[in-house]
């Protein structure tokens, strides 16, 4: 019945199932998962955990508490809840409603969850640093420390009242007081390392079993909810059968120790938790005492009950009883993880590992009594070994177990055990939480990229998505609406006329400004433009101009007010007249988006995504044109491995250094003389189409005294030459062009003359230049003079223009 209630809650909120640690880890990596940190999931998680633990399943409550703490942190950052209609948008909470601040608060909540579950505040901080957060800073360290500190204070006040500082074993999850430890010998460190390696093997096998079961669920069970409910009921029935049948099979009754003069008060109190189960008075069933008691009580029994004390041999738990408990519980814990109920993995692995360590301790104490430490220490080491083999934690696991035990002398054995378990487990398979992330095909980015031959050094152009859907700076509303309706991309690059990158705008921003109708209607169309070409080309082209009405300006606070529930394009209806309006995205786009060159390596692109927390990266060619885009899904390890081993048959998987053709340079300037330069020219920077005819000889009067310096730009009278401004050969052109670094400011030109012939945007006008329109070289030099004129307006002496 309890399991049925837990399953029903997870049926209502599917995100409440499982431990929630893979979801939080993926969320902190930058993956936007739906409904993972909603307040409704918190209620289903907490209540469902209570019922799933009460059902007697092989699971724990500590993992779900980490998820619950993360939800509380996310709710604190938002200051509102849709479920209860509570909103504090008028306060400073509005400034925290963004993805970055929300992820920071989720990090703090995860640290507080670990601190509350294990009474390990420092371990909670290290857990979020090692296993949770993908992006860390010194600011996060202090804030997480403060949250963990307040959590520990609250837990102490709840259990100890106002009398703080007393030694107690009470708490949400406590290992008891280790004041009965006899210490260990130096040679036992080798045994601890071997136990860590064995725990790594068992943890890897634990993960393998869970992976096989998860793949079966994904293929046959997870498609329908009723099948998941039936699976939960079957597992609950099997676990209940094991719990009752195995103690019946193990029909040996052990007398309760009566000579407890040398026992501590804590050990004597644990005698009351032994289960009689089909035994006479003052006797107990060892298997029933492990199955019928709560998990924390069972672990405390394994940690603190004595095995050998002087000449008296207290065999509280025999090897046979421990094996009967360990093997079924180990397999049931691996199978239960992933069912339709809140289930943690910390406690099952700790309890199973405690039984494993107790077996080793019992054997060693029976064979070498007096030369090894007590079995409780081995039980703690075994628990750490299996936990490390399952999760592959090192620093966080060591500190969590150390704080939960409260015995600092365990530091060295725990470090050795966790290190051995991690290295052994990683040699076999991947950690449990990473395995679930990969099975769900989330675009999770690890801390570093694995070595895949030379793929890491191949250009990113081989992996980028193309062709790219781009927007102009001013677009028809209907065209933007069609793109948003037919495509699911999260953002779009904004380009100029020649494909040069101008900015980047997100999908949510476009939907917002369209819903708010922040676009312009045409006032007057097809009027002749006052800007006509000059010289011989005058009168040959006509420029049409569309006069636009002023558009409303939407501020950033208005755009982000509905975070994270932005309007969807399906919910926005527009009339035909509104579809014909023009949308200016310049005030709302990111004018400095992250971009990478197409020749950059895959490894460098991966480093950008991982360190900057990006979701997309624009790929540019050598001329600053948009040719592709890279998302997180394009550079995941699974995608790279698939590309390398399955799609890379035609790839060049070896280094080939091709000799380059020798270049030619000018003697005086040293400039490379080639038909194509790698640097942008002035025409490309200003989006100027090259002239269809050779320019007129109308600028010979500019700076004629610098002919010796300008020789690299002079054309020959007997052959063809390369125009440095447009890089196009002209036959028998004797025009001398003044280099940019020798242009003298001309006061007759103003800033208006710079904007007029070059910019496609003039105030509220959208200029449509025909494809055959030309701009004379004189206009380019005039504009360069205007740029320099503004820089030199405070001085009378001419200076060279910076290249």
C-alpha positions in Angstrom: 0.0 0.0 0.0 2.8 2.4 0.9 4.6 1.7 -2.4 1.3 2.3 -4.3 1.0 5.8 -2.8 4.6 6.6 -3.6 4.0 5.4 -7.2 0.9 7.5 -7.5 2.7 10.6 -6.4 5.4 10.0 -9.0 2.7 9.3 -11.6 1.4 12.9 -11.0 5.0 14.3 -11.0 7.3 12.0 -12.9 10.3 14.2 -12.0 10.0 13.1 -8.4 11.0 9.5 -9.2 14.5 8.3 -8.5 17.1 10.1 -6.5 17.1 13.2 -8.6 20.9 13.6 -8.4 21.4 12.9 -12.2 18.8 15.5 -13.0 20.4 18.1 -10.7 23.8 17.3 -12.0 22.6 17.8 -15.6 20.7 21.0 -14.7 23.9 22.5 -13.2 25.8 21.5 -16.3 23.6 23.8 -18.3 20.9 21.5 -19.6 17.5 23.0 -19.3 15.3 20.2 -17.9 11.6 20.7 -17.7 9.9 20.7 -14.3 12.9 19.4 -12.4 13.0 22.2 -9.8 9.3 23.0 -9.5 7.7 23.3 -6.0 5.1 20.6 -6.9 8.0 18.1 -7.4 9.2 19.0 -3.9 6.0 17.9 -2.3 5.8 14.7 -4.3 9.4 14.0 -3.6 9.2 14.4 0.2 5.9 12.7 0.7 6.8 9.9 -1.7 10.1 9.3 0.0 8.4 8.8 3.3 6.0 6.1 1.8 8.7 4.4 -0.3 11.0 4.0 2.7 8.1 2.8 4.9 7.4 0.1 2.2 10.6 -1.6 3.1 12.3 -1.3 -0.3 16.0 -1.3 -0.7 16.4 2.4 -1.0 17.3 5.5 1.1 16.0 8.9 1.8 19.3 10.8 1.6 19.5 11.1 -2.2 16.0 12.6 -2.6 16.9 15.1 0.1 19.6 16.5 -2.2 17.0 17.0 -4.9 14.6 18.5 -2.4 17.3 21.0 -1.2 17.9 22.0 -4.8 14.2 22.7 -5.4 14.1 24.9 -2.2 17.1 26.8 -3.5 15.5 27.4 -6.9 12.3 28.6 -5.2 14.2 31.0 -3.0 15.8 32.6 -6.1 12.5 33.1 -7.9 10.5 34.5 -5.0 7.2 33.3 -6.5 5.2 30.1 -7.1 2.7 29.4 -9.8 1.1 26.6 -7.8 0.0 29.0 -5.0 -0.1 32.2 -7.0 2.5 33.9 -4.8 4.6 36.5 -6.5 7.2 39.1 -5.3 8.0 40.8 -8.7 8.0 44.2 -7.0 11.0 43.2 -4.9 14.7 42.6 -5.7 13.8 39.0 -6.5 13.2 40.2 -10.1 16.9 40.7 -10.5 17.5 37.0 -9.7 15.1 35.6 -12.2 17.6 34.3 -14.8 19.3 31.1 -15.6 22.6 31.9 -14.0 21.3 33.0 -10.6 18.8 30.1 -10.5 21.6 27.6 -11.1 23.7 29.2 -8.3 20.8 28.8 -5.9 20.3 25.2 -6.9 23.9 24.6 -6.1 23.4 26.1 -2.6 20.3 24.0 -2.1 22.2 20.8 -3.1 24.9 21.5 -0.5 22.3 22.2 2.1 20.6 18.9 1.3 23.8 16.9 1.9 24.5 18.8 5.1 21.0 18.0 6.4 21.1 14.4 5.4 24.4 13.4 6.8 25.1 16.3 9.2 28.1 17.0 7.0 28.2 20.7 6.0 31.7 20.6 4.6 30.9 17.4 2.8 27.9 19.0 1.2 30.0 21.9 -0.2 32.5 19.4 -1.6 29.8 17.2 -3.0 28.4 20.1 -5.1 32.0 21.0 -6.1 33.0 17.5 -7.1 29.8 15.9 -8.4 27.2 18.6 -8.9 28.2 22.0 -10.2 30.0 22.3 -13.5 30.9 26.0 -13.0 32.5 27.2 -9.7 33.9 30.4 -8.3 35.0 31.8 -5.1 31.7 33.6 -4.7 29.9 30.3 -4.9 32.2 28.8 -2.3 31.3 31.3 0.4 27.6 31.3 -0.4 27.4 27.5 -0.3 29.4 27.5 2.9 26.9 30.0 4.5 23.9 27.8 3.4 25.5 24.6 4.8 26.3 26.4 8.0 22.7 27.6 8.5 21.5 24.0 7.7 23.8 22.5 10.4 22.6 25.1 12.9 18.9 24.3 12.1 19.5 20.6 12.5 21.3 21.0 15.8 18.5 23.2 17.1 15.9 20.7 16.1 17.6 17.7 17.8 19.5 19.3 20.7 17.4 22.4 21.5 19.2 25.4 22.8 21.9 23.3 24.4 24.4 23.2 21.6 27.9 21.7 21.5 27.0 18.4 23.2 28.1 15.1 21.7 25.1 13.2 20.4 24.4 10.5 17.8 20.9 11.8 16.9 20.2 13.3 13.5 18.6 12.6 10.2 21.3 10.0 9.4 24.0 9.3 11.9 26.6 6.6 12.2 26.7 6.7 16.0 29.6 7.7 18.3 32.8 5.9 17.5 34.2 6.1 21.0 34.8 2.3 21.2 37.4 2.1 18.4 40.6 0.3 19.2 42.7 1.8 16.4 44.4 0.1 13.5 47.9 -1.1 12.6 50.0 0.3 9.7 49.9 -3.0 7.8 46.1 -2.9 7.8 46.3 0.0 5.3 47.1 -2.6 2.7 43.9 -4.5 3.6 42.0 -1.2 3.4 43.3 -0.6 -0.1 42.4 -4.1 -1.2 38.9 -3.6 0.2 38.7 -0.4 -1.7 39.6 -2.2 -4.9 37.1 -4.9 -4.2 34.5 -2.2 -3.5 35.3 -0.7 -6.9 34.7 -4.0 -8.6 31.4 -4.6 -6.7 30.3 -1.0 -7.4 31.0 -1.4 -11.1 29.0 -4.6 -11.1 26.2 -2.8 -9.2 26.2 -0.1 -12.0 26.2 -2.8 -14.7 23.2 -4.5 -13.2 21.3 -1.2 -12.9 22.2 -0.4 -16.5 20.9 -3.7 -17.9 17.7 -3.2 -15.9 17.3 0.4 -17.0 17.7 -0.5 -20.7 15.0 -3.2 -20.2 12.8 -0.6 -18.6 13.3 1.9 -21.4 12.5 -0.7 -24.0 9.5 -2.5 -22.5 8.2 -0.6 -19.4 8.7 3.1 -19.4 6.4 3.7 -22.4 3.2 3.4 -20.3 2.7 4.4 -16.7 0.6 1.4 -15.7 3.5 -0.9 -16.6 5.7 1.1 -14.3 3.2 0.8 -11.5 3.0 -3.0 -12.0 6.8 -3.2 -11.9 6.9 -1.3 -8.6 4.3 -3.6 -7.1 6.3 -6.7 -8.3 9.6 -5.4 -6.8 7.9 -4.5 -3.6 6.4 -8.0 -3.4 9.7 -9.6 -4.1 11.5 -7.5 -1.5 8.8 -8.3 1.1 9.1 -12.0 0.3 12.9 -11.9 0.8 12.6 -10.0 4.0 10.3 -12.6 5.6 11.5 -15.8 4.0 15.2 -15.5 4.5 14.9 -15.1 8.3 12.7 -18.2 8.4 15.3 -20.2 6.4 18.1 -18.9 8.8 16.5 -20.6 11.9 19.5 -20.2 14.2 18.9 -18.2 17.4 21.8 -16.4 19.0 21.8 -15.6 22.7 21.9 -11.9 23.6 25.2 -11.0 25.3 24.7 -10.6 29.0 28.2 -9.9 30.1 28.4 -6.3 29.0 30.5 -4.8 31.7 33.1 -3.6 29.2 30.5 -2.3 26.7 29.6 1.3 26.2 26.2 2.7 26.9 25.6 3.1 23.2 26.4 -0.6 22.5 24.1 -1.7 25.3 21.3 0.4 23.9 21.7 -1.3 20.5 20.9 -4.6 22.1 17.2 -3.5 22.4 17.0 -3.2 18.6 17.8 -6.9 18.0 14.8 -8.8 16.6 13.7 -12.0 18.4 11.7 -13.4 15.4 10.8 -17.1 16.1 13.4 -17.3 18.8 13.1 -17.8 22.6 13.5 -15.1 25.1 17.0 -13.5 25.4 17.7 -14.8 21.9 17.7 -13.0 18.5 17.7 -13.8 14.8 20.7 -12.3 13.1 19.2 -12.0 9.6 15.9 -10.7 11.0 17.8 -8.1 13.0 19.3 -6.7 9.7 16.1 -6.9 7.6 13.4 -5.8 10.1 15.3 -2.8 11.5 15.6 0.6 9.9 18.7 1.0 7.7 20.4 3.5 10.0 19.9 1.2 13.0 21.2 -1.8 11.1 24.3 0.1 10.1 24.9 1.2 13.6 24.7 -2.4 14.8 27.3 -3.4 12.2 29.6 -0.5 13.2 29.5 -0.8 17.0 28.7 -4.3 18.1 31.8 -6.0 19.4 33.3 -9.2 17.9 36.2 -9.9 20.3 36.9 -8.5 23.7 39.7 -10.1 25.6 39.0 -13.7 26.2 35.3 -13.4 25.5 34.2 -13.9 21.9 31.0 -12.0 21.0 29.8 -13.3 17.7 27.0 -10.9 17.2 26.8 -11.4 13.5 28.2 -14.5 11.8 29.6 -14.7 8.3 26.7 -16.8 7.1 24.1 -14.4 8.3 25.9 -11.5 6.8 26.1 -13.3 3.4 22.4 -14.1 3.5 21.7 -10.4 4.0 24.4 -8.9 1.7 23.8 -10.8 -1.5 20.0 -10.4 -1.9 20.1 -6.8 -0.6 22.8 -5.9 -3.1 20.9 -7.2 -6.1 17.6 -5.7 -4.9 19.1 -2.3 -4.4 20.5 -2.4 -8.0 17.2 -3.4 -9.4 15.0 -0.9 -7.3 17.0 2.1 -8.4 15.0 3.7 -11.3 11.5 2.5 -10.4 8.5 4.8 -10.2 9.2 6.0 -6.6 11.6 8.4 -4.9 14.7 6.2 -4.2 18.2 7.1 -3.0 21.4 5.1 -3.6 23.6 6.3 -0.8 22.0 4.3 2.0 21.6 1.0 0.1 25.3 1.0 -0.9 26.4 2.0 2.5 24.4 -0.8 4.2 25.5 -3.4 1.7 29.1 -2.3 2.0 28.8 -2.4 5.8 27.8 -6.0 5.6 30.7 -6.7 3.2 33.2 -5.0 5.5 31.8 -6.8 8.6 32.4 -10.1 6.8 36.0 -9.2 6.2 36.4 -8.0 9.8 34.8 -11.1 11.2 37.1 -13.4 9.2 40.2 -11.4 10.2 39.3 -11.2 13.9 38.6 -14.9 13.9 41.9 -15.8 12.3 44.2 -13.0 13.8 42.5 -12.0 17.0 44.4 -9.2 18.7 46.4 -8.3 15.6 43.7 -6.4 13.6 41.3 -3.7 14.5 37.7 -4.4 15.4 35.1 -5.4 12.9 33.2 -2.1 13.2 36.1 -0.3 11.6 36.1 -2.8 8.7 32.4 -2.3 8.3 32.9 1.5 7.9 35.7 0.9 5.4 33.5 -1.6 3.5 30.7 0.9 3.3 33.0 3.6 2.0 34.5 1.1 -0.6 31.1 0.2 -2.1 29.9 3.8 -2.0 33.0 4.9 -3.8 32.8 2.1 -6.3 29.2 3.1 -7.2 29.5 6.9 -7.3 33.3 7.3 -7.8 33.5 10.1 -5.3 36.8 10.8 -3.6 37.1 14.1 -1.7 33.4 14.6 -1.1 32.9 10.9 0.0 35.8 11.0 2.4 34.6 14.2 4.1 31.0 13.1 4.3 31.8 9.7 5.9 34.4 11.5 8.2 31.8 14.0 9.4 29.1 11.4 9.8 31.3 9.2 11.9 32.8 12.1 13.9 36.2 10.2 14.2 39.1 12.1 12.5 41.4 9.1 12.9 39.5 7.4 10.0 40.8 10.0 7.6 43.7 8.1 6.1 41.9 4.7 5.8 39.0 6.5 4.1 41.2 8.4 1.6 43.0 5.1 0.6 39.7 3.3 0.3 37.9 5.9 -1.8 41.0 6.3 -4.1 41.3 2.6 -4.7 37.5 2.2 -5.3 37.5 5.1 -7.8 40.5 4.0 -9.9 39.3 0.3 -9.9 35.7 1.3 -10.8 36.7 3.7 -13.6 38.8 1.0 -15.2 35.6 -1.1 -15.6 32.7 1.3 -16.4 31.4 4.8 -15.7 29.8 6.1 -12.5 26.1 5.5 -11.7 24.9 9.1 -12.1 26.9 9.7 -15.3 25.6 6.4 -16.7 21.9 7.6 -16.2 22.7 10.9 -17.8 24.1 9.2 -20.9 21.3 6.7 -21.1 18.8 9.6 -21.2 20.8 11.1 -24.0 21.2 14.5 -22.3 23.9 16.7 -23.8 26.1 16.6 -20.7 29.7 18.0 -21.1 32.4 16.4 -18.9 35.2 18.4 -17.4 37.6 17.4 -20.2 37.3 15.8 -23.6 38.4 12.2 -24.1 41.2 11.6 -26.6 39.7 10.3 -29.9 42.8 10.1 -32.1 43.2 13.3 -34.1 39.5 14.2 -34.0 40.2 16.6 -31.1 42.5 18.6 -33.4 40.3 18.5 -36.5 38.5 21.8 -37.5 35.1 22.3 -36.0 33.7 22.8 -39.5 33.4 19.0 -39.8 30.9 18.9 -36.9 29.0 22.1 -37.2 25.3 22.3 -38.2 24.7 23.9 -41.6 23.1 25.6 -43.4 22.3 28.2 -40.7 19.0 30.0 -40.5 19.8 33.7 -40.1 17.9 36.9 -39.7 18.5 40.3 -41.1 18.7 43.4 -38.9 15.2 44.4 -40.1 12.8 41.6 -41.2 9.2 41.1 -42.2 7.2 40.0 -39.2 5.6 37.3 -41.3 9.0 35.9 -42.2 10.1 35.8 -38.6 6.8 34.2 -37.5 7.2 31.5 -40.2 10.7 30.7 -39.0 9.7 30.5 -35.4 6.7 28.3 -36.3 8.6 25.8 -38.5 11.9 25.7 -36.7 12.7 24.7 -33.1 16.1 26.5 -32.8 16.7 28.4 -29.6 18.4 31.3 -31.3 19.3 32.8 -34.6 22.4 34.8 -35.9 21.7 38.2 -37.2 23.8 39.0 -40.4 24.4 41.9 -42.7 24.0 42.0 -46.5 27.1 40.0 -47.2 26.5 37.5 -44.5 28.8 39.2 -41.9 27.8 38.5 -38.3 26.0 41.4 -36.7 24.6 39.8 -33.5 22.5 37.0 -32.1 19.0 36.9 -30.8 17.2 34.3 -28.8 13.9 32.7 -29.6 12.3 33.8 -26.3 13.2 37.5 -27.2 11.6 37.2 -30.6 8.4 35.7 -29.2 8.2 38.4 -26.6 8.6 41.4 -28.9 6.2 39.9 -31.4 3.6 39.3 -28.7 4.1 42.9 -27.5 3.8 44.1 -31.1 7.1 46.1 -31.0 7.4 46.4 -34.8 6.9 49.1 -37.3 4.4 49.5 -40.0 5.4 51.0 -43.4 4.2 54.6 -43.8 5.2 55.3 -47.4 6.8 52.9 -50.0 8.8 53.2 -53.2 9.9 56.8 -52.9 13.1 57.8 -54.7 16.1 58.0 -52.5 18.1 61.2 -52.2 21.3 59.2 -52.2 22.2 58.6 -55.9 25.5 57.3 -57.2 28.0 59.8 -58.4 30.3 60.0 -61.4 29.8 58.0 -64.5 27.5 55.6 -62.7 25.0 58.4 -61.8 21.5 57.7 -63.1 22.1 54.1 -63.8 20.6 52.8 -60.6 17.6 53.5 -58.4 17.4 53.0 -54.7 14.0 52.3 -53.2 13.2 53.3 -49.7 10.5 52.2 -47.3 9.6 54.8 -44.7 8.8 53.0 -41.3 6.8 54.3 -38.4 8.5 54.5 -35.0 8.3 51.2 -33.1 7.7 50.9 -29.4 10.8 50.1 -27.3 10.5 47.1 -24.9 12.9 47.2 -21.9 14.8 44.3 -20.6 12.8 44.1 -17.4 9.6 43.7 -19.4 11.1 40.9 -21.5 12.3 38.9 -18.5 9.3 39.5 -16.3 7.7 36.2 -17.2 10.8 34.1 -16.6 10.9 31.1 -17.1 7.5 30.9 -18.8 7.9 32.9 -22.0 5.2 33.1 -24.6 5.2 30.5 -27.4 4.8 31.3 -31.0 1.8 29.0 -31.3 -0.1 31.2 -28.8 0.6 34.4 -30.8 -2.0 35.4 -33.4 -1.3 38.1 -36.0 -3.4 39.8 -38.6 -2.3 40.1 -42.3 -1.5 43.7 -41.8 0.7 42.9 -38.8 2.5 40.2 -40.8 3.5 42.8 -43.4 5.1 45.0 -40.8 8.9 45.3 -40.2 10.7 44.0 -37.1 13.9 45.8 -36.1 15.9 43.4 -33.9 18.9 45.7 -33.4 17.8 47.0 -30.0 17.3 43.4 -28.6 20.0 41.3 -30.1 23.3 40.5 -28.5 25.8 42.5 -30.5 28.8 40.6 -29.2 27.9 36.9 -29.4 30.4 34.1 -28.8 31.8 32.9 -32.1 34.7 30.7 -33.3 36.6 30.4 -36.5 35.8 27.4 -38.7 39.4 26.3 -38.6 39.5 26.1 -34.8 39.9 22.6 -33.3 37.1 20.5 -31.8 39.0 20.5 -28.5 39.1 24.3 -28.4 35.3 24.5 -29.2 34.6 22.0 -26.4 36.6 24.0 -24.0 34.6 27.1 -24.9 31.3 25.3 -24.1 32.6 23.7 -20.9 34.2 26.8 -19.3 31.7 29.4 -20.5 28.5 27.4 -20.1 27.4 28.0 -23.7 24.4 26.5 -25.4 25.4 27.5 -29.0 28.5 28.8 -30.7 28.5 30.6 -34.1 31.1 29.4 -36.6 32.6 32.0 -38.9 34.9 31.8 -41.9 38.0 33.8 -42.5 35.9 36.7 -43.8 33.7 36.9 -40.7 30.7 35.3 -42.5 28.3 32.9 -40.7 28.8 29.5 -42.1 27.6 27.2 -39.3 26.6 26.8 -35.7 27.6 24.4 -33.0 25.3 23.3 -30.1 25.9 21.1 -27.1 24.5 18.0 -28.8 27.2 18.3 -31.6 30.2 17.9 -29.3 29.1 15.4 -26.6 31.4 12.5 -26.2 28.8 10.1 -27.6 28.4 12.3 -30.7 32.2 12.6 -31.2 32.7 8.8 -30.8 30.0 8.1 -33.3 31.4 10.6 -35.7 34.9 9.2 -35.3 34.2 5.5 -35.5 31.2 5.4 -37.8 31.0 8.5 -39.9 34.7 9.2 -40.1 35.7 6.7 -42.8 36.5 9.5 -45.2 38.1 11.7 -42.6 41.8 12.4 -42.6 42.9 10.5 -39.5 46.5 11.3 -39.8 48.5 14.5 -39.9 49.4 15.7 -43.4 51.5 18.8 -43.8 51.2 20.1 -47.4 53.8 22.5 -48.6 52.5 26.0 -49.2 53.2 28.0 -52.3 55.8 30.7 -51.6 54.3 34.1 -51.2 55.5 37.5 -52.6 55.9 40.6 -50.5 56.5 44.2 -51.3 60.0 45.4 -50.7 59.0 48.6 -48.8 55.9 47.6 -46.9 56.3 43.9 -46.5 52.6 43.4 -47.4 51.7 40.0 -48.8 50.8 40.2 -52.5 48.2 37.6 -53.3 44.9 37.4 -55.0 43.2 36.9 -51.7 44.2 38.3 -48.3 43.3 36.6 -45.0 42.4 40.0 -43.5 39.1 41.8 -44.1 39.2 44.7 -46.6 37.4 48.0 -46.1 34.7 47.1 -48.6 33.9 43.9 -46.7 34.0 45.6 -43.3 31.4 48.2 -44.5 29.4 45.7 -46.6 30.2 47.5 -49.8 29.7 45.6 -53.0 32.6 45.9 -55.4 32.2 48.2 -58.5 31.2 46.5 -61.8 33.5 48.9 -63.8 37.0 50.3 -63.1 37.0 53.5 -61.0 37.6 56.9 -62.5 40.8 58.7 -62.1 39.4 61.3 -59.7 41.5 61.0 -56.6 45.0 61.8 -57.9 45.0 65.1 -55.9 45.0 63.3 -52.6 48.4 63.0 -50.9 50.5 63.0 -54.1 53.6 63.6 -52.0 53.6 60.1 -50.7 54.1 58.3 -54.0 57.1 56.4 -52.8 55.1 55.0 -49.9 52.1 54.4 -52.1 54.0 52.4 -54.7 52.6 49.1 -53.4 49.1 50.4 -54.2 50.0 51.8 -57.7 48.8 50.1 -60.8 51.0 49.4 -63.7 50.4 51.2 -67.0 51.3 48.1 -69.1 49.5 45.3 -67.3 46.9 44.3 -64.8 47.0 45.1 -61.1 45.2 44.3 -57.8 43.1 47.1 -56.4 43.8 47.0 -52.6 40.4 48.4 -51.8 38.3 45.8 -53.7 41.0 43.2 -54.5 39.9 43.0 -58.1 42.3 43.2 -61.1 41.7 46.0 -63.5 43.3 46.2 -67.0 45.6 49.2 -67.6 44.4 51.2 -64.7 46.8 54.1 -63.9 44.9 55.3 -60.9 47.0 55.8 -57.7 45.2 55.0 -54.5 46.2 56.6 -51.2 46.7 54.0 -48.4 44.6 54.3 -45.3 47.6 55.0 -43.1 48.3 58.2 -45.1 44.8 59.7 -45.5 44.6 63.3 -44.3 41.4 64.4 -42.6 39.2 66.4 -44.9 37.0 68.9 -43.0 34.5 69.2 -45.9 33.1 65.8 -45.0 30.8 65.2 -42.0 29.5 62.1 -40.2 26.3 62.3 -42.3 28.4 61.7 -45.5 29.8 58.6 -43.8 26.5 57.1 -42.9 24.6 58.0 -46.0 26.2 56.0 -48.8 27.4 53.0 -46.7 24.8 52.0 -44.1 21.7 50.0 -45.2 19.9 51.6 -42.4 19.1 55.3 -42.2 17.1 56.3 -39.1 13.8 54.6 -39.6 14.3 53.9 -43.3 15.0 50.5 -44.7 17.1 50.9 -47.9 16.7 48.3 -50.6 19.7 48.5 -52.9 19.5 46.6 -56.1 22.1 44.0 -56.7 23.7 46.0 -59.5 24.1 49.2 -57.4 27.7 50.5 -57.0 29.6 52.8 -54.7 32.6 54.7 -56.0 36.0 54.4 -54.4 35.9 58.2 -53.8 33.0 57.5 -51.4 35.0 55.0 -49.5 37.9 57.4 -49.0 35.5 60.1 -48.0 34.1 57.9 -45.4 37.5 57.0 -44.1 38.3 60.7 -43.9 35.1 61.2 -42.0 36.0 58.5 -39.5 39.4 60.1 -38.9 37.9 63.6 -38.9 36.0 62.8 -35.8 39.1 61.4 -34.1 41.3 64.5 -35.0 38.7 67.2 -34.4 40.6 68.2 -31.2 44.0 68.8 -33.0 45.1 70.5 -36.2 48.0 68.2 -37.0 47.1 65.2 -39.2 47.9 61.8 -37.8 48.1 58.4 -39.6 44.9 56.3 -39.4 45.2 53.2 -37.4 44.9 50.1 -39.7 
